[in-house]
């Protein structure tokens, strides 16, 4: 006997992983150069040289037992101090090392926060398009996910629809900006309006409504845009961060949770997060990677290659007649599917070995996602296929 819920999760892969693994199989048949795989957000820019040098220096110069030994569950104090100092310098905050809990990436950070807040009947609200894994993160950890339909014109927050879905059971609103899959940044105006709404509703319901800020793409921003640091706009914010994208370390699994002192019941929330992390088997995040982050906390990514890819794809696709969200962050384009069905478009593209992710699981079935963290050469080779598909749907 096994858990039916876990069996369903294990036998029904995410749409992203399914396409990615199909691409690997197809490459063995037709050749890697003939598969145009835009499915997965795996950074294609190498980790900064300072990161690799830090790894070498730590391994060759420091005590091996300490490098590979246990650290405190929340992370060793050196890394927490380095990150708190960086955040405070950048955003004018007063984050203390004790406000930071280091995790094995953003996914267990989000799960730990959800479990910590999942009182009986807890609801967690998010806005489409949203990261596909929010549903299992919430629904397998004691909560109910409530999805606000997308504003498919500007991809900001549609406030009438959001307010209609807030109830006395709402524990938190999950915000992902820059957004996966749209690449859109929530503006300061949008976030201030959100803060005002949540303050009002928290007063009505008699308990705080937290923002869970999912921020793995915070540093991937283009055209002079900035990503507002939500704790400076709304005190009841819990930040979940990952170095997967900013330092190109997706496989190393290192990130953190930040619970500022200003958040209501911050000490209890932090303790509950620690307890939730313990319950899912967290012992401590990787000791070696903590030491690397302590040395590299102030590094910022070189995003020129991502920007070049984004611009090349956007200009080409729009010239073929596609409509795209105005992506000014992350490394994705969210494209309206010719014909109206992203699944139908994705299947027809798949037959031509062009792999794009349908938007159904993101909450936008009429859009598909393209990952732009791929080789520029592959983009150029794929463009005739995108153009061919546009013509086919225009004249089926």
C-alpha positions in Angstrom: 0.0 0.0 0.0 1.2 3.5 -0.9 -0.1 7.0 -0.5 -2.5 7.7 -3.5 -1.6 11.4 -3.4 2.1 10.7 -3.5 1.6 8.0 -6.2 -0.2 10.5 -8.3 2.6 13.0 -7.9 5.2 10.4 -8.7 3.5 9.1 -11.8 2.3 12.4 -13.3 5.4 14.5 -14.0 5.4 18.2 -14.4 4.8 19.4 -17.9 8.2 21.0 -17.9 10.1 17.9 -16.9 8.1 15.7 -19.3 9.1 17.9 -22.3 12.7 18.2 -21.1 13.1 14.4 -20.8 11.3 13.9 -24.2 13.9 16.2 -25.7 16.8 14.1 -24.3 15.3 11.0 -25.8 14.6 12.7 -29.1 18.1 14.0 -29.3 19.4 10.5 -29.3 17.2 9.7 -32.3 17.6 12.8 -34.5 20.7 14.4 -33.1 20.9 17.1 -30.4 21.4 19.8 -33.0 17.9 19.0 -34.5 16.0 19.4 -31.2 15.1 22.9 -30.2 14.5 22.6 -26.5 13.0 25.7 -24.8 11.4 23.7 -22.0 13.5 24.1 -18.8 14.9 27.1 -17.0 18.4 25.7 -16.5 20.9 28.6 -16.5 23.2 28.6 -19.6 25.5 31.3 -18.3 28.4 29.8 -16.3 28.8 30.4 -12.6 30.9 33.6 -12.0 34.6 32.8 -11.9 34.6 34.1 -8.3 32.3 31.2 -7.3 34.6 28.6 -8.8 37.6 30.2 -7.3 35.9 30.3 -3.9 35.2 26.6 -4.2 38.8 25.9 -5.0 40.2 28.1 -2.2 37.8 26.6 0.4 38.6 23.0 -0.5 42.3 23.5 -0.7 42.9 26.0 2.1 40.4 25.2 4.9 40.0 22.2 7.2 38.3 19.4 5.5 36.4 18.2 8.5 34.9 21.6 9.1 34.2 22.2 5.4 32.1 19.0 5.1 30.7 18.9 8.7 27.3 19.8 10.0 26.4 23.4 10.5 23.5 24.9 12.6 20.2 24.1 11.0 19.6 27.7 10.0 23.1 28.0 8.5 26.4 29.0 10.0 26.6 32.6 11.3 29.2 33.7 8.7 26.9 33.2 5.7 23.9 34.7 7.5 25.9 37.8 8.4 27.2 38.2 4.8 23.8 38.0 3.3 22.2 40.3 5.9 24.9 42.9 5.3 24.3 42.7 1.5 20.5 43.1 1.8 20.8 46.0 4.2 23.3 47.8 2.0 21.1 47.3 -1.1 17.7 48.0 0.3 18.3 50.1 3.5 16.8 47.4 5.7 17.7 46.3 9.2 17.9 42.5 8.5 19.7 40.6 11.3 21.6 37.3 10.7 19.0 35.8 13.0 16.3 36.7 10.5 17.8 34.3 7.9 17.2 30.5 7.7 19.3 28.8 5.0 17.7 26.1 2.9 18.5 23.7 0.1 17.2 26.1 -2.5 13.9 27.9 -2.9 11.6 24.9 -3.2 12.2 23.6 0.4 12.1 27.3 1.5 8.6 27.6 0.1 7.5 24.3 1.5 8.8 25.2 4.9 7.0 28.5 5.0 3.7 27.0 3.8 3.9 24.2 6.4 4.7 26.8 9.1 1.6 28.8 8.2 -0.8 25.9 7.4 -3.3 26.2 10.2 -6.5 24.3 9.9 -8.4 25.5 6.8 -5.4 27.6 5.6 -5.7 29.1 2.1 -2.7 30.4 0.1 -3.5 32.7 -2.8 -1.4 33.2 -5.9 -1.9 35.0 -9.2 -1.8 33.3 -12.6 0.4 32.8 -14.4 2.2 31.0 -11.5 5.0 28.5 -11.1 3.6 25.1 -11.7 4.9 23.5 -8.5 3.0 25.9 -6.2 0.0 23.5 -6.2 1.9 20.4 -4.8 3.9 22.7 -2.5 0.7 24.0 -0.9 -1.7 21.1 -1.3 0.7 18.4 0.0 1.6 20.5 3.0 -1.6 21.3 4.7 -3.1 24.2 2.6 -5.4 25.0 -0.2 -4.2 26.8 -3.3 -6.5 29.6 -4.6 -5.6 30.9 -8.0 -6.5 34.4 -9.2 -7.0 34.5 -13.0 -4.4 36.3 -15.0 -4.4 39.8 -16.3 -3.3 38.8 -19.7 -2.9 42.3 -21.0 -0.3 43.6 -18.5 0.4 40.6 -16.3 0.1 42.6 -13.2 -2.3 41.7 -10.3 -6.1 42.0 -11.2 -7.2 43.4 -7.9 -11.0 42.9 -8.1 -10.4 39.2 -8.8 -7.8 39.0 -6.0 -10.0 40.7 -3.4 -12.9 38.4 -4.3 -10.7 35.4 -3.4 -9.4 36.7 0.0 -11.2 35.1 2.9 -10.8 34.8 6.7 -8.9 31.5 5.8 -6.3 33.3 3.7 -2.9 32.9 5.4 -0.6 34.3 2.6 -0.4 35.5 -0.9 2.5 34.0 -2.9 4.2 36.6 -5.2 6.8 35.6 -7.8 8.5 38.7 -9.3 10.2 38.6 -11.8 7.6 36.1 -12.7 8.0 32.5 -14.0 6.6 32.1 -16.6 5.8 35.6 -17.9 9.1 37.3 -17.2 7.1 40.4 -15.9 8.1 42.4 -12.9 5.3 43.5 -10.5 5.6 47.3 -10.4 6.0 49.3 -7.2 2.5 50.7 -7.8 1.1 47.2 -8.0 2.9 46.1 -4.8 1.8 49.1 -2.8 -1.8 48.5 -3.8 -1.4 44.9 -2.8 0.1 46.0 0.6 -2.9 48.3 1.2 -5.4 45.6 0.3 -3.8 43.0 2.6 -3.6 45.5 5.5 -7.3 46.2 5.1 -8.2 42.6 4.9 -6.0 41.6 7.8 -7.8 44.2 9.9 -11.2 42.8 8.9 -10.2 39.2 9.6 -8.2 39.8 12.8 -5.0 38.1 11.7 -2.0 38.9 9.5 -2.0 38.0 5.9 1.6 37.4 4.8 3.2 37.9 1.5 5.4 35.0 0.5 7.9 36.6 -1.9 9.4 33.9 -4.1 12.4 35.6 -5.6 14.9 33.3 -7.4 15.0 35.8 -10.4 15.5 39.0 -8.4 18.8 39.8 -10.1 17.8 39.0 -13.6 16.4 42.3 -14.8 16.6 44.2 -18.1 16.2 47.6 -19.6 17.1 49.5 -16.4 14.2 48.1 -14.5 14.3 47.4 -10.7 12.6 44.8 -8.6 11.1 46.3 -5.5 12.2 44.6 -2.3 8.7 43.7 -0.9 9.6 43.9 2.9 10.2 47.6 2.4 6.6 48.0 1.2 4.8 45.5 3.4 6.0 44.5 6.8 4.4 41.0 6.8 6.6 39.7 4.1 8.5 36.4 4.1 11.2 36.2 1.4 12.2 32.9 -0.2 15.4 33.2 -2.2 17.7 30.9 -4.2 21.1 31.3 -5.8 20.2 28.9 -8.6 19.7 31.7 -11.1 21.7 34.6 -9.8 24.9 32.5 -9.4 24.0 29.8 -12.0 24.0 27.1 -9.3 20.7 25.2 -9.8 22.1 21.8 -9.0 23.9 22.9 -5.9 20.6 23.7 -4.0 21.3 26.7 -1.8 19.0 29.5 -0.8 17.3 31.1 2.3 14.2 32.3 4.0 14.1 35.8 5.5 11.6 36.7 8.2 12.2 40.4 9.1 11.6 41.5 12.7 8.9 43.8 11.4 6.7 40.9 10.4 3.9 40.2 12.9 4.8 37.3 15.2 8.2 37.1 13.5 9.8 35.0 16.3 7.0 32.4 16.2 6.9 32.4 12.4 10.7 31.8 12.3 10.4 29.0 14.9 7.6 27.4 13.0 9.6 27.5 9.8 12.5 25.8 11.6 10.1 23.2 12.8 8.6 22.7 9.4 12.0 22.3 7.9 12.8 19.7 10.5 9.6 17.8 9.7 10.6 17.5 6.0 14.0 16.2 6.9 16.1 19.3 6.8 19.3 18.9 8.8 21.4 21.8 7.4 22.0 23.2 4.0 25.2 22.2 2.2 28.2 23.3 4.3 30.5 23.9 1.4 28.0 26.0 -0.5 27.2 28.1 2.6 30.9 29.0 2.7 30.8 29.9 -1.0 27.8 32.2 -0.6 29.5 33.9 2.4 32.3 34.9 0.1 30.1 35.7 -2.9 27.0 37.3 -1.5 27.7 40.6 -3.2 28.2 39.1 -6.7 25.6 39.9 -9.4 25.1 37.9 -12.6 26.2 38.8 -16.1 22.9 38.8 -17.9 24.1 40.0 -21.3 23.6 36.6 -22.9 20.1 36.3 -21.5 19.2 39.8 -22.7 20.5 39.1 -26.1 18.5 35.9 -26.3 15.3 37.6 -25.0 15.7 40.4 -27.6 16.4 38.1 -30.5 13.4 35.9 -29.8 11.0 38.7 -29.0 11.8 40.7 -32.1 11.6 37.6 -34.3 8.4 36.2 -32.9 6.5 39.4 -32.9 7.6 40.0 -36.5 6.0 36.6 -37.3 2.8 37.7 -35.7 3.1 36.2 -32.2 2.0 38.2 -29.2 4.3 38.1 -26.2 4.2 39.4 -22.6 6.6 42.3 -22.0 9.3 40.3 -20.3 11.6 42.6 -18.4 13.0 40.1 -16.0 13.8 36.4 -15.5 14.7 34.3 -18.6 11.3 33.4 -20.1 9.0 34.6 -22.8 5.2 34.0 -22.4 3.7 33.8 -25.8 0.0 33.7 -26.9 -0.6 30.5 -28.7 -1.9 30.9 -32.3 -5.2 29.2 -32.4 -5.9 29.8 -28.7 -4.8 26.5 -27.3 -1.2 26.2 -26.0 -1.5 22.4 -25.7 -2.5 22.1 -29.4 0.4 24.5 -30.4 2.9 22.7 -28.2 2.0 19.3 -29.7 2.3 20.6 -33.2 5.6 22.2 -32.3 6.8 19.0 -30.7 6.2 17.1 -34.0 8.8 19.5 -35.4 11.2 18.9 -32.5 10.5 22.4 -31.1 9.7 22.1 -27.4 7.7 24.8 -25.7 5.8 24.5 -22.4 2.0 24.8 -22.6 0.6 27.3 -20.1 -2.3 25.2 -18.7 -0.4 24.3 -15.5 0.7 27.9 -15.1 -3.0 28.9 -15.1 -3.0 30.4 -18.6 -4.0 27.7 -21.2 -3.9 30.2 -24.1 -0.1 31.0 -23.6 3.1 28.9 -23.9 6.4 29.5 -22.2 9.8 29.7 -23.9 12.9 29.5 -21.8 15.5 32.0 -23.1 18.5 30.6 -21.1 19.6 28.5 -24.1 22.3 28.8 -26.7 22.0 31.7 -29.1 22.9 29.4 -31.9 19.9 27.1 -31.1 17.6 30.2 -31.1 18.7 31.2 -34.6 18.3 27.6 -35.9 14.8 27.4 -34.3 13.4 30.6 -35.8 12.4 29.1 -39.2 10.3 26.5 -37.3 8.5 29.2 -35.3 7.8 31.1 -38.5 6.5 27.9 -40.2 4.2 27.3 -37.3 2.9 30.8 -37.4 2.0 30.4 -41.0 0.4 27.0 -40.4 -1.9 28.4 -37.7 -2.7 31.5 -39.8 -3.7 29.3 -42.7 -4.5 25.8 -41.2 
